[in-house]
Amino acid sequence: MLFASRYPSLQGTCFCFFSPVLQALINFYRMHIDYVARKPKDLSKINLKDYEELLWWSYILRVPPERIIATIEDVGSSAEVVKQALKQKQL
């Protein structure tokens, strides 16, 4: 209860002591993802030459960058086609 009283924004989001700490770390990462991976200007194509954009697509599609690169080599750089190909591979 002492931890929850210090951080009122985290009240009601946890059932044990460690989950508010983990939730705070997750929220911090989500807020600062733009510093790690820059959102591309053109969302219709995936640019392999810009590593920051590749990291952003990796975060959005929830796959490692290596799988995105392999998929682009197979189907091309169109973002919609890559998304569909990754969904088919996951099934």
Buried (B, 14 or more C-beta within 10 A) or exposed (E): EEEBEEEEEBEEEBEEEEEBBEBBEEEEEEEEBEEEBBEBEEEEBBBBEEEBBBBBBBBBBEBEBEBBBBBBEEBEBBBEBBBEBBEEEEE
